[in-house]
Amino acid sequence: MRTIEKCSHRLRERYFQIEHDSGLTVYVFPKPLTTTHVIFSVRYGAADQTFRQGEGEEWITVPEGVAHFLEHKLFENPDGSDSFERFSAYGADANAYTTCNRTAYLFSCTERFEESLEELLRFVRTPYFTDQTVKKEQGIIAEEIRMYRDNPWERCFQNLIESLYEKNPIRSNICGTEQSIARITPQMLYDCYRAFYRLSNMALVVCGNVTQEQVMAVVNRCLPSKREETALQRGRVEHTNEVYRSSVKARMQVSKPIFSVGILDSEIPSTPKDRIRRDAAMTLLEEILFSRSASFYSDLFEEGLITPTYSYGYSIGETFAFHTLSGESDRPEEVGRRLWDYLCRVKEIGIDPEEFERCRRVLYADEIRGYDSTEEIANNLLSFVFDDAELFEYPAVLESLTPRELEELLCSMLKPSAFCLSVVYPDEEAEDEAD
C-alpha cells in the first residue's frame, strides 16, 4: 500500500492518495467541517454500451440504460433489505447518480462515519439480480423515463444532444428507453458489473473531519488484499466536426417556447492536462460572453427577447465537447441569430482586458469558495481524478490564461456547421420535427 501526500501552499489545503492492495485508489481530504462527504465511484456510465474484456474476446453491446439500471439495483441486498434504510438508521444521507461516463454512490454524515462507509463499500461490492427483481425495477425505471420525457427542459436538452451527435454514445438517454430497458436481463447486469466494477476501475473519495487511518481501517476490513486485474476495452468513438442536425423542434405543455443552443467543439485535446486547460479557458470565455452582466444577456432581456430563466455551460470529456445556452423566448430563432451576430462582433473588436480580468477573478473566487464545502471538494476531486488531472493545479491554470488564448477559442466556435438549435414550443405552435 502506497500513500502520496498532495499539498497546495497557495490554497493551504492537502489530501492523501492511497493505492490500496486491492487495486482501489483512495483519496482522503481532511477538512475540519461538521459534515463528512464520501463518494465511491466507477468509471462506467451511460455511454459505455460496447466493450470487451481483453484482446481476442468478443465485443459486447448492451442496450441503453444498463449503467443506470445497475445503479438502482445495487441498493437491493440478497437478504431483501434496502441499503437506503441502513444509511438512514446510521443518520447518513445516501444517494447515487449515473452520468455518461461514471456511476457514483455517496453519502453525507455527521456521525457514525465508519459504519456508513462500511455499508457503502459492502453493498456496492455485493451485486444481486434475479428475474423477479429485474422485472420489478423495469417498471420503476419506465416510470422515471416517462417523467423525464414529460419534462420540457429535459426533452429540449435530450433533443439537442441527439442533434449534436449522430453516433457518439453520449447522445443516449442515461435512463434508456422503455424499449431498451425491457431487454435487460440479470445475466446482462452481471456481465457489465464484472467488466466495469473492478476496484482498479473505481475510486473512493472521502472529505471531512476524518483521518486517513480511520478511512483505511474500514477499507482494509471490507476489501480484499489481492488486486483484480482487468483488460477492459471500450468501444471506439468517432469524432465529428459538424452537428448531425442544425435544428430540432418539439411541442409540449409549456406557456412560452424554451430553447437550447448547442455549439459543438470538435477540437478535443488528447491529453488530460490540455483538456483541463481548455475547460478552464472555455468556462472563462463563457463567463465573459454570457454572464448576466454581459451585453448579450442584458440587451436581449431589456428588449423582452429572453426571460430571467437563463443558463449556459461547457462540457468536455475524452470523446465529446460542447457549449449550451438555454432559456425562454417567444422568438427562439431570433435569439439564435442574435447569438451568432454577437459572437462575430466580439471576434472583431476583441475581448476587453478589464472584463477578462474581472471574470477571471469571479471564477477564481468561486474556486476558493468551493473549499468551504466537503461535498463540493469531494465532487471536484473525483472529477479531476477521473480526468487523470490534478485538482490543485486548476487555480494556476486560471491565472495563466490570456485574452489572446480566449480570442483564438472564440474563433474556433464560429462555424455555422457547429451550431444547433433545439426548441420546445407550446402545443398549438409547432409539430415535432428535425431539420
C-alpha positions as CSV (number, residue, x, y, z in Angstrom):
1,M,0.0,0.0,0.0
2,R,1.5,3.3,-1.1
3,T,0.5,6.8,0.1
4,I,1.2,10.1,-1.6
5,E,0.5,13.5,0.1
6,K,-0.7,16.2,-2.3
7,C,-0.3,19.8,-1.0
8,S,-1.2,23.3,-2.2
9,H,0.7,26.1,-0.4
10,R,-1.4,28.6,-2.4
11,L,-4.7,27.1,-1.1
12,R,-3.3,25.9,2.2
13,E,-5.0,22.5,1.6
14,R,-3.8,18.9,1.3
15,Y,-5.1,15.5,0.6
16,F,-3.8,11.9,0.6
17,Q,-3.8,9.5,-2.4
18,I,-3.6,5.9,-1.2
19,E,-3.1,2.9,-3.6
20,H,-4.7,0.0,-1.8
21,D,-3.6,-3.6,-2.4
22,S,-7.0,-4.4,-3.9
23,G,-6.3,-2.0,-6.8
24,L,-8.7,0.7,-5.4
25,T,-7.3,4.2,-5.2
26,V,-8.5,6.0,-2.1
27,Y,-8.4,9.8,-1.7
28,V,-8.7,11.3,1.8
29,F,-9.2,15.1,2.1
30,P,-9.1,16.1,5.8
31,K,-11.3,19.1,6.4
32,P,-12.4,20.2,9.9
33,L,-16.1,20.8,9.0
34,T,-19.2,19.3,10.5
35,T,-20.2,17.1,7.6
36,T,-18.2,14.3,6.0
37,H,-18.9,13.5,2.3
38,V,-18.0,10.2,0.7
39,I,-18.2,9.1,-2.9
40,F,-17.5,5.6,-4.2
41,S,-17.4,5.8,-8.0
42,V,-16.7,3.6,-11.0
43,R,-15.5,4.7,-14.5
44,Y,-18.6,3.4,-16.1
45,G,-21.6,5.4,-17.4
46,A,-24.4,5.5,-20.0
47,A,-22.0,5.9,-22.9
48,D,-20.3,2.6,-22.2
49,Q,-22.5,0.4,-24.3
50,T,-19.8,-1.5,-26.3
51,F,-16.9,-3.3,-24.6
52,R,-14.8,-6.4,-24.4
53,Q,-12.7,-7.9,-21.6
54,G,-9.3,-8.2,-23.4
55,E,-7.8,-8.9,-26.8
56,G,-9.3,-11.8,-28.7
57,E,-12.6,-11.6,-26.7
58,E,-15.9,-10.8,-28.4
59,W,-17.2,-7.3,-28.3
60,I,-20.4,-7.0,-26.2
61,T,-23.0,-4.4,-26.9
62,V,-25.8,-3.8,-24.4
63,P,-29.0,-1.7,-24.6
64,E,-29.2,1.9,-23.5
65,G,-29.7,2.4,-19.8
66,V,-27.8,-0.6,-18.3
67,A,-25.4,1.6,-16.2
68,H,-28.3,3.5,-14.7
69,F,-30.2,0.2,-14.1
70,L,-27.2,-1.2,-12.3
71,E,-27.1,1.9,-10.1
72,H,-30.7,1.3,-9.0
73,K,-30.3,-2.4,-8.4
74,L,-27.2,-2.4,-6.2
75,F,-29.0,-0.8,-3.3
76,E,-31.1,-4.0,-3.0
77,N,-29.4,-6.7,-1.0
78,P,-29.6,-10.5,-1.2
79,D,-31.4,-10.7,2.1
80,G,-34.2,-8.4,0.7
81,S,-33.1,-5.4,2.7
82,D,-32.5,-1.9,1.2
83,S,-29.2,-0.1,1.9
84,F,-31.0,3.2,1.9
85,E,-32.8,2.1,5.1
86,R,-29.5,1.1,6.7
87,F,-27.9,4.5,5.9
88,S,-31.0,6.2,7.4
89,A,-30.6,4.2,10.6
90,Y,-27.0,5.5,10.8
91,G,-28.2,9.0,10.4
92,A,-26.5,9.3,6.9
93,D,-28.0,10.8,3.8
94,A,-27.3,8.4,0.9
95,N,-27.7,8.8,-2.9
96,A,-26.4,7.8,-6.2
97,Y,-26.2,9.1,-9.8
98,T,-25.2,8.0,-13.3
99,T,-23.7,10.2,-16.0
100,C,-22.4,9.5,-19.5
101,N,-19.0,8.3,-18.1
102,R,-19.4,7.5,-14.4
103,T,-21.6,6.0,-11.8
104,A,-21.3,7.2,-8.2
105,Y,-22.6,6.1,-4.8
106,L,-22.4,8.5,-2.0
107,F,-23.4,9.6,1.5
108,S,-23.1,12.5,3.9
109,C,-23.0,12.2,7.6
110,T,-22.1,14.0,10.9
111,E,-21.7,10.8,13.0
112,R,-21.2,7.0,12.7
113,F,-18.9,7.6,9.7
114,E,-17.2,4.2,9.9
115,E,-20.5,2.2,9.9
116,S,-21.8,4.2,6.9
117,L,-18.5,3.7,5.0
118,E,-18.6,0.0,5.6
119,E,-22.2,-0.1,4.3
120,L,-21.2,1.8,1.2
121,L,-18.3,-0.5,0.4
122,R,-20.3,-3.6,1.2
123,F,-23.4,-3.0,-0.9
124,V,-21.6,-1.7,-4.0
125,R,-19.5,-4.9,-3.9
126,T,-22.4,-7.2,-3.5
127,P,-24.4,-7.5,-6.7
128,Y,-27.7,-9.4,-6.6
129,F,-30.1,-9.7,-9.5
130,T,-33.0,-12.1,-10.2
131,D,-35.6,-12.2,-12.9
132,Q,-38.2,-11.1,-10.4
133,T,-36.2,-8.1,-9.1
134,V,-35.2,-7.0,-12.6
135,K,-38.8,-7.1,-13.8
136,K,-39.9,-5.0,-10.8
137,E,-37.2,-2.5,-11.5
138,Q,-38.1,-2.2,-15.2
139,G,-41.5,-0.9,-14.1
140,I,-39.9,1.6,-11.7
141,I,-37.4,2.9,-14.3
142,A,-40.0,3.0,-17.0
143,E,-42.0,5.5,-14.9
144,E,-38.8,7.5,-14.4
145,I,-38.3,7.6,-18.1
146,R,-41.8,8.8,-18.7
147,M,-41.4,11.5,-16.0
148,Y,-38.2,12.9,-17.7
149,R,-39.9,12.6,-21.1
150,D,-42.7,14.8,-19.8
151,N,-40.3,17.5,-18.6
152,P,-39.9,20.1,-21.3
153,W,-36.4,21.2,-20.3
154,E,-35.2,17.5,-20.2
155,R,-36.8,17.0,-23.6
156,C,-35.2,20.1,-25.1
157,F,-31.8,19.1,-23.9
158,Q,-32.0,15.5,-24.9
159,N,-33.2,16.6,-28.4
160,L,-30.2,18.9,-28.5
161,I,-27.6,16.2,-27.7
162,E,-29.2,13.8,-30.2
163,S,-28.8,16.5,-32.8
164,L,-25.3,17.5,-32.0
165,Y,-24.0,13.9,-32.3
166,E,-25.2,11.2,-34.8
167,K,-23.2,8.2,-33.5
168,N,-21.4,9.2,-30.3
169,P,-23.0,7.2,-27.4
170,I,-23.2,10.4,-25.3
171,R,-26.4,11.0,-27.2
172,S,-28.0,8.1,-25.4
173,N,-30.5,8.8,-22.7
174,I,-29.0,7.9,-19.4
175,C,-32.1,6.1,-18.2
176,G,-32.5,4.4,-21.6
177,T,-35.9,4.0,-23.2
178,E,-38.8,1.8,-22.3
179,Q,-37.9,-0.5,-25.1
180,S,-34.2,-0.7,-24.2
181,I,-34.7,-1.4,-20.5
182,A,-37.2,-4.1,-21.4
183,R,-34.3,-6.1,-22.9
184,I,-32.2,-6.0,-19.7
185,T,-31.6,-9.4,-18.0
186,P,-29.9,-10.4,-14.8
187,Q,-27.1,-12.0,-16.8
188,M,-26.6,-8.8,-18.7
189,L,-26.3,-6.9,-15.4
190,Y,-23.8,-9.4,-14.1
191,D,-21.7,-9.2,-17.3
192,C,-21.5,-5.4,-17.1
193,Y,-20.8,-5.5,-13.3
194,R,-17.9,-7.9,-13.7
195,A,-16.5,-5.9,-16.6
196,F,-16.5,-2.5,-15.1
197,Y,-16.9,-2.8,-11.3
198,R,-13.3,-3.8,-10.8
199,L,-11.7,-2.0,-7.9
200,S,-8.9,-0.9,-10.2
201,N,-11.6,0.9,-12.3
202,M,-13.0,2.7,-9.2
203,A,-12.1,5.4,-6.8
204,L,-13.1,6.2,-3.2
205,V,-13.1,9.9,-2.2
206,V,-13.6,11.0,1.5
207,C,-13.7,14.6,2.6
208,G,-14.4,15.7,6.2
209,N,-13.1,15.7,9.7
210,V,-11.5,12.2,9.4
211,T,-8.0,10.8,9.2
212,Q,-6.5,8.5,6.6
213,E,-6.0,5.9,9.3
214,Q,-9.8,5.9,10.1
215,V,-10.6,5.5,6.4
216,M,-8.1,2.8,5.7
217,A,-9.1,0.8,8.7
218,V,-12.6,0.4,7.2
219,V,-11.2,-0.2,3.7
220,N,-8.8,-2.9,4.9
221,R,-11.7,-4.6,6.7
222,C,-14.0,-4.6,3.8
223,L,-11.9,-5.0,0.7
224,P,-9.6,-7.9,-0.5
225,S,-5.9,-7.6,-0.3
226,K,-5.3,-9.0,-3.8
227,R,-5.6,-6.9,-6.9
228,E,-8.1,-7.9,-9.6
229,E,-6.5,-7.2,-13.0
230,T,-8.7,-6.2,-16.0
231,A,-8.0,-5.9,-19.7
232,L,-11.2,-3.9,-20.3
233,Q,-11.5,-2.3,-23.7
234,R,-14.2,0.2,-24.5
235,G,-15.8,0.7,-27.9
236,R,-14.2,3.3,-30.2
237,V,-15.9,6.6,-30.6
238,E,-15.6,8.5,-33.9
239,H,-15.0,12.3,-33.6
240,T,-17.2,14.6,-35.6
241,N,-16.6,18.1,-36.9
242,E,-20.2,19.2,-37.5
243,V,-23.5,18.7,-35.9
244,Y,-25.8,15.9,-37.0
245,R,-28.8,18.3,-37.3
246,S,-28.9,22.1,-37.3
247,S,-32.3,22.3,-35.6
248,V,-34.9,20.2,-33.9
249,K,-38.4,21.2,-32.7
250,A,-40.9,19.6,-30.4
251,R,-44.2,20.7,-28.8
252,M,-45.3,20.2,-25.2
253,Q,-47.4,21.8,-22.5
254,V,-45.3,25.0,-22.0
255,S,-46.5,28.6,-21.6
256,K,-43.6,30.0,-23.6
257,P,-41.1,28.4,-26.0
258,I,-38.0,27.1,-24.4
259,F,-34.7,26.7,-26.3
260,S,-31.2,25.3,-26.0
261,V,-28.5,26.4,-28.4
262,G,-25.6,23.9,-28.7
263,I,-22.2,24.7,-30.1
264,L,-20.1,21.7,-31.0
265,D,-16.4,21.8,-30.0
266,S,-14.6,19.4,-32.3
267,E,-11.0,20.2,-31.2
268,I,-10.7,17.9,-28.1
269,P,-7.2,17.8,-26.7
270,S,-5.7,14.4,-26.4
271,T,-4.1,14.8,-23.0
272,P,-5.8,15.3,-19.7
273,K,-3.7,18.4,-18.9
274,D,-4.7,20.1,-22.1
275,R,-8.3,19.2,-21.6
276,I,-8.3,20.8,-18.2
277,R,-6.8,23.9,-19.7
278,R,-9.4,24.0,-22.5
279,D,-12.2,23.5,-19.9
280,A,-10.9,26.4,-17.8
281,A,-10.4,28.7,-20.8
282,M,-13.9,27.9,-22.3
283,T,-15.5,28.4,-18.9
284,L,-13.8,31.8,-18.6
285,L,-14.8,32.7,-22.1
286,E,-18.5,31.8,-21.4
287,E,-18.4,33.9,-18.2
288,I,-17.2,36.9,-20.3
289,L,-19.7,36.3,-23.1
290,F,-22.8,35.0,-21.5
291,S,-23.0,36.1,-17.8
292,R,-25.9,38.3,-16.8
293,S,-23.5,41.3,-16.7
294,A,-22.5,40.7,-20.3
295,S,-24.2,42.8,-23.1
296,F,-25.7,39.7,-24.8
297,Y,-28.0,38.9,-21.9
298,S,-28.7,42.4,-20.8
299,D,-29.6,43.6,-24.3
300,L,-31.9,40.7,-25.0
301,F,-33.5,40.9,-21.6
302,E,-34.2,44.6,-21.9
303,E,-35.8,44.0,-25.4
304,G,-38.0,41.3,-23.9
305,L,-36.5,38.7,-26.1
306,I,-35.5,36.4,-23.2
307,T,-36.6,35.9,-19.6
308,P,-34.6,35.6,-16.4
309,T,-34.8,31.8,-16.9
310,Y,-31.4,31.5,-18.5
311,S,-28.3,29.3,-18.2
312,Y,-25.1,28.4,-20.0
313,G,-22.2,25.9,-19.7
314,Y,-19.4,24.0,-21.3
315,S,-18.9,20.2,-21.1
316,I,-15.8,18.3,-22.2
317,G,-14.6,14.7,-22.0
318,E,-12.3,12.4,-23.9
319,T,-14.8,11.9,-26.7
320,F,-17.1,15.0,-26.6
321,A,-17.1,18.7,-26.0
322,F,-19.9,21.3,-26.5
323,H,-21.4,24.6,-25.2
324,T,-25.0,25.0,-24.3
325,L,-27.1,28.2,-23.8
326,S,-30.7,27.8,-22.7
327,G,-33.6,29.9,-21.8
328,E,-37.2,31.0,-22.7
329,S,-38.2,33.2,-25.6
330,D,-41.2,33.9,-27.8
331,R,-38.7,34.2,-30.7
332,P,-36.0,31.5,-30.2
333,E,-34.8,31.6,-33.8
334,E,-34.1,35.3,-33.3
335,V,-32.1,34.5,-30.2
336,G,-30.0,32.1,-32.3
337,R,-29.4,34.8,-34.9
338,R,-28.5,37.4,-32.3
339,L,-26.1,35.0,-30.7
340,W,-24.2,34.4,-34.0
341,D,-24.0,38.2,-34.6
342,Y,-22.9,38.8,-31.1
343,L,-20.0,36.3,-31.3
344,C,-18.9,37.7,-34.7
345,R,-18.9,41.2,-33.2
346,V,-16.8,40.2,-30.2
347,K,-14.4,38.4,-32.6
348,E,-13.9,41.7,-34.5
349,I,-13.4,44.0,-31.5
350,G,-11.6,41.5,-29.3
351,I,-12.0,40.8,-25.6
352,D,-11.9,43.7,-23.2
353,P,-8.8,43.2,-20.9
354,E,-10.7,44.6,-17.9
355,E,-13.7,42.3,-18.4
356,F,-11.3,39.4,-18.9
357,E,-9.7,40.2,-15.5
358,R,-13.0,40.7,-13.7
359,C,-14.4,37.4,-14.9
360,R,-11.2,35.5,-14.1
361,R,-11.4,36.9,-10.5
362,V,-15.1,35.7,-10.4
363,L,-14.1,32.1,-11.3
364,Y,-11.1,32.2,-9.0
365,A,-13.3,33.3,-6.1
366,D,-15.8,30.5,-6.9
367,E,-12.9,28.0,-6.9
368,I,-11.7,29.2,-3.4
369,R,-15.3,29.2,-2.0
370,G,-15.6,25.6,-3.1
371,Y,-13.2,24.6,-0.4
372,D,-15.8,25.6,2.3
373,S,-17.9,22.6,1.4
374,T,-17.0,18.9,1.9
375,E,-19.5,17.9,-0.8
376,E,-18.1,20.3,-3.4
377,I,-14.5,19.3,-2.6
378,A,-15.3,15.6,-2.9
379,N,-17.1,16.1,-6.2
380,N,-14.4,18.3,-7.7
381,L,-11.7,16.0,-6.6
382,L,-13.5,13.0,-8.1
383,S,-13.9,14.9,-11.4
384,F,-10.2,15.7,-11.6
385,V,-9.3,12.1,-10.6
386,F,-11.4,10.6,-13.4
387,D,-9.9,13.1,-15.8
388,D,-6.4,12.0,-14.8
389,A,-5.7,15.5,-13.7
390,E,-4.6,17.3,-10.5
391,L,-7.1,19.3,-8.5
392,F,-4.6,21.8,-7.0
393,E,-3.3,22.8,-10.5
394,Y,-6.6,24.4,-11.5
395,P,-6.1,27.9,-9.9
396,A,-2.7,28.2,-11.6
397,V,-4.3,27.3,-14.9
398,L,-6.8,30.0,-14.4
399,E,-4.1,32.6,-13.7
400,S,-2.1,31.6,-16.7
401,L,-4.9,32.2,-19.3
402,T,-4.7,35.2,-21.6
403,P,-7.2,37.2,-23.6
404,R,-5.4,36.2,-26.8
405,E,-5.9,32.5,-26.0
406,L,-9.6,33.1,-25.4
407,E,-10.0,35.0,-28.7
408,E,-8.5,32.1,-30.5
409,L,-11.0,29.8,-28.9
410,L,-13.8,32.1,-29.9
411,C,-12.7,31.9,-33.5
412,S,-12.9,28.1,-33.3
413,M,-16.5,28.4,-32.2
414,L,-17.6,30.4,-35.2
415,K,-18.5,27.7,-37.6
416,P,-22.1,27.5,-38.9
417,S,-21.8,23.7,-39.0
418,A,-21.1,23.6,-35.3
419,F,-24.4,25.3,-34.2
420,C,-27.7,23.6,-33.4
421,L,-31.0,25.0,-32.0
422,S,-33.4,22.8,-30.0
423,V,-36.8,24.4,-29.3
424,V,-39.9,23.2,-27.4
425,Y,-43.0,25.2,-28.4
426,P,-46.4,25.3,-26.8
427,D,-48.7,22.6,-28.1
428,E,-50.5,24.7,-30.6
429,E,-47.4,26.3,-32.2
430,A,-45.3,23.6,-33.7
431,E,-45.2,19.9,-34.7
432,D,-42.3,17.7,-33.7
433,E,-39.7,17.9,-36.4
434,A,-35.9,17.9,-37.1
435,D,-34.0,19.7,-39.9
